[in-house]
Protein backbone atom coordinates (compact mmCIF):
# COMPACT_ATOMS: atom_id res chain seq x y z
CA UNK A 1 0.00 0.00 0.00
CA UNK A 2 1.44 3.42 -0.97
CA UNK A 3 1.97 6.19 1.55
CA UNK A 4 -0.73 8.17 -0.27
CA UNK A 5 -3.29 5.42 0.30
CA UNK A 6 -2.15 5.06 3.93
CA UNK A 7 -2.73 8.75 4.61
CA UNK A 8 -6.06 8.72 2.82
CA UNK A 9 -7.16 5.67 4.79
CA UNK A 10 -6.11 7.32 8.06
CA UNK A 11 -8.17 10.38 7.26
CA UNK A 12 -11.08 8.25 6.10
CA UNK A 13 -11.05 6.14 9.24
CA UNK A 14 -11.16 9.31 11.31
CA UNK A 15 -14.54 9.89 9.73
CA UNK A 16 -15.96 6.45 10.56
CA UNK A 17 -17.87 7.81 13.53
CA UNK A 18 -19.76 10.09 11.17
CA UNK A 19 -20.74 7.40 8.64
CA UNK A 20 -24.20 6.93 10.10
CA UNK A 21 -24.75 10.68 10.14
CA UNK A 22 -23.64 10.94 6.52
CA UNK A 23 -26.02 8.18 5.53
CA UNK A 24 -28.91 9.92 7.28
CA UNK A 25 -28.00 13.21 5.67
CA UNK A 26 -27.78 11.71 2.20
CA UNK A 27 -31.12 10.03 2.70
CA UNK A 28 -32.62 13.50 2.80
CA UNK A 29 -31.71 14.19 -0.82
CA UNK A 30 -34.71 14.75 -3.09
CA UNK A 31 -35.83 12.95 -6.20
CA UNK A 32 -33.86 15.38 -8.35
CA UNK A 33 -30.64 13.66 -7.31
CA UNK A 34 -29.75 15.69 -4.24
CA UNK A 35 -29.10 19.24 -3.17
CA UNK A 36 -26.37 21.36 -4.67
CA UNK A 37 -23.33 21.93 -2.43
CA UNK A 38 -23.30 25.17 -0.51
CA UNK A 39 -27.11 25.43 -0.23
CA UNK A 40 -27.26 24.24 3.36
CA UNK A 41 -28.47 20.82 2.21
CA UNK A 42 -26.85 17.46 2.70
CA UNK A 43 -25.48 16.93 -0.79
CA UNK A 44 -21.87 17.82 0.12
CA UNK A 45 -20.88 15.82 3.20
CA UNK A 46 -17.73 16.63 5.13
CA UNK A 47 -15.22 14.33 6.72
CA UNK A 48 -15.12 15.53 10.33
CA UNK A 49 -11.42 15.24 11.01
CA UNK A 50 -9.49 18.46 10.36
CA UNK A 51 -5.88 17.54 9.60
CA UNK A 52 -2.99 19.35 11.23
CA UNK A 53 -0.79 21.65 9.20
CA UNK A 54 1.82 18.91 9.02
CA UNK A 55 -0.73 16.38 7.81
CA UNK A 56 -2.03 18.86 5.22
CA UNK A 57 1.40 19.26 3.72
CA UNK A 58 1.95 15.52 3.64
CA UNK A 59 -1.41 14.90 2.00
CA UNK A 60 -0.91 17.68 -0.56
CA UNK A 61 2.36 16.11 -1.65
CA UNK A 62 0.98 12.60 -1.78
CA UNK A 63 -2.13 13.63 -3.72
CA UNK A 64 0.01 14.26 -6.78
CA UNK A 65 1.10 10.62 -6.73
CA UNK A 66 -2.44 9.24 -6.78
CA UNK A 67 -2.97 6.19 -8.91
CA UNK A 68 0.61 4.93 -8.74
CA UNK A 69 -0.55 1.50 -7.51
CA UNK A 70 -3.44 1.22 -9.98
CA UNK A 71 -3.01 -0.96 -13.05
CA UNK A 72 -3.28 1.45 -16.02
CA UNK A 73 -4.20 -1.45 -18.29
CA UNK A 74 -7.47 -1.92 -16.40
CA UNK A 75 -9.95 0.41 -18.06
CA UNK A 76 -13.32 0.44 -16.30
CA UNK A 77 -14.59 3.50 -18.13
CA UNK A 78 -13.47 6.23 -20.49
CA UNK A 79 -14.94 9.67 -21.05
CA UNK A 80 -13.84 12.60 -23.16
CA UNK A 81 -13.63 16.25 -22.25
CA UNK A 82 -12.85 19.47 -24.01
CA UNK A 83 -9.83 20.01 -26.23
CA UNK A 84 -8.77 16.39 -26.57
CA UNK A 85 -8.75 15.50 -22.87
CA UNK A 86 -9.48 11.86 -22.06
CA UNK A 87 -10.33 10.54 -18.58
CA UNK A 88 -9.84 6.82 -17.92
CA UNK A 89 -11.13 5.25 -14.70
CA UNK A 90 -9.00 2.31 -13.53
CA UNK A 91 -10.51 1.49 -10.13
CA UNK A 92 -13.81 2.02 -8.28
CA UNK A 93 -13.56 0.38 -4.89
CA UNK A 94 -15.35 0.42 -1.55
CA UNK A 95 -13.01 1.13 1.37
CA UNK A 96 -13.41 0.23 5.03
CA UNK A 97 -15.56 2.69 6.93
CA UNK A 98 -18.14 3.26 4.21
CA UNK A 99 -16.17 5.14 1.57
CA UNK A 100 -15.79 4.76 -2.19
CA UNK A 101 -12.51 5.58 -3.91
CA UNK A 102 -12.30 6.32 -7.63
CA UNK A 103 -8.87 6.32 -9.27
CA UNK A 104 -7.81 6.94 -12.83
CA UNK A 105 -5.89 9.32 -15.08
CA UNK A 106 -6.51 12.23 -17.43
CA UNK A 107 -4.48 12.47 -20.62
CA UNK A 108 -4.19 15.38 -23.02
CA UNK A 109 -4.52 13.90 -26.50
CA UNK A 110 -4.90 17.32 -28.09
CA UNK A 111 -2.30 19.59 -29.63
CA UNK A 112 -2.42 22.40 -27.05
CA UNK A 113 -1.83 22.66 -23.31
CA UNK A 114 -5.04 22.49 -21.27
CA UNK A 115 -5.83 24.06 -17.91
CA UNK A 116 -7.43 22.08 -15.10
CA UNK A 117 -9.24 24.85 -13.22
CA UNK A 118 -12.73 23.76 -14.26
CA UNK A 119 -12.42 20.36 -12.60
CA UNK A 120 -12.82 21.79 -9.09
CA UNK A 121 -16.45 22.69 -9.76
CA UNK A 122 -18.27 25.98 -9.17
CA UNK A 123 -18.60 26.12 -5.37
CA UNK A 124 -16.42 29.11 -4.48
CA UNK A 125 -15.27 27.91 -1.07
CA UNK A 126 -14.29 24.50 -2.42
CA UNK A 127 -12.49 25.97 -5.42
CA UNK A 128 -10.50 28.36 -3.21
CA UNK A 129 -9.47 25.58 -0.81
CA UNK A 130 -8.72 23.04 -3.57
CA UNK A 131 -7.25 24.85 -6.58
CA UNK A 132 -6.67 22.81 -9.72
CA UNK A 133 -8.25 19.73 -8.18
CA UNK A 134 -10.95 17.19 -9.05
CA UNK A 135 -13.16 18.34 -6.16
CA UNK A 136 -16.07 18.98 -8.53
CA UNK A 137 -16.61 15.29 -9.30
CA UNK A 138 -19.97 13.71 -8.43
CA UNK A 139 -21.58 10.29 -8.37
CA UNK A 140 -25.28 9.70 -8.98
CA UNK A 141 -27.13 6.61 -7.79
CA UNK A 142 -30.09 6.68 -10.16
CA UNK A 143 -31.89 3.81 -8.46
CA UNK A 144 -31.53 5.40 -5.02
CA UNK A 145 -32.06 8.91 -6.44
CA UNK A 146 -29.07 10.32 -4.60
CA UNK A 147 -26.09 12.41 -5.61
CA UNK A 148 -22.76 12.05 -3.83
CA UNK A 149 -20.04 14.72 -3.67
CA UNK A 150 -16.33 14.34 -3.00
CA UNK A 151 -15.69 14.19 0.74
CA UNK A 152 -14.01 17.13 2.37
CA UNK A 153 -12.76 17.86 5.89
CA UNK A 154 -13.91 20.64 8.19
CA UNK A 155 -11.51 23.05 6.45
CA UNK A 156 -13.23 22.27 3.11
CA UNK A 157 -10.16 20.44 1.83
CA UNK A 158 -11.24 17.62 -0.44
CA UNK A 159 -10.21 13.98 -0.19
CA UNK A 160 -9.01 14.09 -3.76
CA UNK A 161 -6.08 14.99 -6.00
CA UNK A 162 -5.17 18.69 -5.85
CA UNK A 163 -2.61 21.07 -7.39
CA UNK A 164 -2.79 19.47 -10.83
CA UNK A 165 -0.70 21.52 -13.23
CA UNK A 166 -1.84 22.33 -16.74
CA UNK A 167 -1.52 19.37 -19.10
CA UNK A 168 0.78 19.70 -22.09
CA UNK A 169 0.01 17.61 -25.18
CA UNK A 170 0.69 13.94 -24.50
CA UNK A 171 0.92 14.40 -20.72
CA UNK A 172 -1.08 12.42 -18.15
CA UNK A 173 -2.23 13.35 -14.64
CA UNK A 174 -3.15 10.51 -12.23
CA UNK A 175 -6.19 11.33 -10.10
CA UNK A 176 -8.17 9.97 -7.17
CA UNK A 177 -11.25 11.09 -5.28
CA UNK A 178 -13.17 9.68 -2.32
CA UNK A 179 -16.94 9.71 -1.84
CA UNK A 180 -19.39 8.39 0.74
CA UNK A 181 -20.15 4.84 -0.41
CA UNK A 182 -23.62 4.16 -1.82
CA UNK A 183 -25.59 1.28 -0.23
CA UNK A 184 -24.23 -2.23 -0.78
CA UNK A 185 -27.12 -2.95 -3.13
CA UNK A 186 -25.90 -0.21 -5.50
CA UNK A 187 -23.44 -1.72 -7.97
CA UNK A 188 -23.39 1.01 -10.62
CA UNK A 189 -23.29 4.81 -10.50
CA UNK A 190 -23.01 7.66 -12.98
CA UNK A 191 -19.73 9.57 -12.66
CA UNK A 192 -19.21 13.15 -13.76
CA UNK A 193 -16.22 15.49 -13.64
CA UNK A 194 -16.87 19.07 -14.86
CA UNK A 195 -15.99 19.57 -18.56
CA UNK A 196 -16.21 15.79 -19.18
CA UNK A 197 -19.13 13.69 -20.39
CA UNK A 198 -20.94 11.56 -17.80
CA UNK A 199 -20.01 7.87 -17.72
CA UNK A 200 -21.25 4.80 -15.82
CA UNK A 201 -19.01 3.05 -13.28
CA UNK A 202 -19.26 -0.46 -11.87
CA UNK A 203 -18.46 -0.65 -8.15
CA UNK A 204 -16.19 -3.41 -6.87
CA UNK A 205 -16.09 -4.64 -3.28
N, C-alpha and C positions, 0 to 999 in steps of 0.2 A: 504494500500500500504506500503511495507517495505521501510526502509530507503535506502536500496540498490537500489530499483527501483526509489525512489525519486531522488537520486543523478544521476542515469543514465539518467532519464528523463530531469533533469536540464542540463546536459551536452549535451544531444541530442537536446534540444530546442535551445541551444546556437548555434547549427549548422543549424537551420532552414533557415537562410539567405543564406546558401550555397546550399540548396536543388536543386535549378534550375541549379546551376553550376555543381553539381554532376551529375544530369540527363544528361546534355549536354556532360559531360566528358564520362559518361558511354556509351552514344550513339555512341561514336567513336570507341568502341570495334569492332574487326573484326569478321568474320564468324567463326573463330576458338575458339570463346568463350571469347575473351578478351585478353589483354596484361598481361604478368606476372608482379607482383609487382617489383618495383625497376628498371624497364627498361625505365622510363621516360614517360610511357604511362599512361592511365587513369584507369587501372584496380584496383588500390589500393587507393581509395579515402580517404581523411583525414577530420576528423571533425575539423573545424577551431579554436575552442576555446581551448586554452592551459590552463589547470587548474593550480591553485596556488599550492605551496608545501603543504599547509594545505589540499586542496581539494584532491591532489594526495594520501596523507596518508589515508584520509577518504575513498576514492574509493578503494584503495588497500585492506583495511580491509573489506569493504562491499562486494567486489568481491567474497571472500571466502564463503559468505553466499548466493550466487546466487541459485535460485530455491526453496527457503524456502517457497514461497507462491504458488508454482506450485503443482498441484495434482499429486502425483507419480503414481496413479492408471490409469491416462490418458496416454496411450502409442500411440503416433502418428506414431512413427517409431522406429525400432531397427536395429542396425548394429553392426557387430563384428569386433574386431581388433586383434592384435597379443597377444599371450600368455593368452588367456581367457578373454580379456577385452570386455565388452559389453556396448555400448552407446545407451541409450534410450532417445528419444526426447519426451518431455511432452507438449511443447507449441511452436507454430510458429505464431506470432501475429504482425500485423502492429501497429506501434505506431504513435502518432501525430507527424507531422513534416516530414513524409516521411521516416520512419525507420522501420526495421523489426527485431524483437527480437526472438531469438531461445533459448529455455531453456530446460534443460534435466539433465541427470546424467550419469556418467561412473562408472561401477562396475567391480571390479576384481574378476572374477569367476574362475581364475586359482589357482594354488597351490604355486606360487611364487610372491614376490613383483615385481611390474612393475613401471618403470620410466615413466615420462610424458613429457620428453624433446622434443620428436618428434612432439608433437601437436602444437608447435608454428610455424611450417613451416620451410622453408629454407632461408628466406630473413634475412641476417645477422643483419641488423639494427633493424628489428622487434623482432628477437629472443633476442638480447641483451637488448632491452627495456622492453620486456615482457617474462621473463624467466618462464618456466614451465606453460605456458598459453595455451589457445585454439585459439591463434591469427592466426594460419594457416588454419582455416576453410574457406571454400568457398561455394557459392551458384551458380548454373548455371541455367539460364533461357534458356532452349533449344529452345523454340519457338521464343524468342526474340534474341537468339544467343548472350547472354551477360553473363559474369562471374562477380560475386560480391564478394568483399573481406571484411573482418571484418573492421569496421570503426576504425580509429585511430586519435588522436589529433595531433597538430603540433609538439609535442615532440615524436611522433611515439608510444605513449602509446595506446594500443588497448582498445576499448569499449567491454571488454570481461573479463572472469574470468582469474586471474593470480595467480602465486605463489601456484600452486597445488602441494602438496607433493606427493612422490611416493605412490602408492596404494598397501597396503598389501592385501593378500588374503581375500576376503569377504568384503573389504571396498569399499565405494562409495564416489565419488566426484561430488557434484552438479556443473553444469556449465551454463553459459549464454554467448551469443555473439550477437552483434548488427551489422546489415548490412544496406546499403541503400536499401530501399524497391523497389522491381520490380514494373512495372506498374500495375494498378488496374486490368487489364485484365489477368494478370498472377496469376494463382491460385495454381500452383505446380512448385516446383524447385527441382533440384538435390543437395543434401547436401553432402559435403565431409570434413572430418577431417583427417589429415595425420595419417597413420597407420591403418585407418578404411576403410571398404568398403563403397562405395557410396550408398546413399539411397534417395528415393524420399520423399518430404515433402509437405503436403497440407497447404496452407496459410489461416489463419482465419483473418477476419476483413478487 
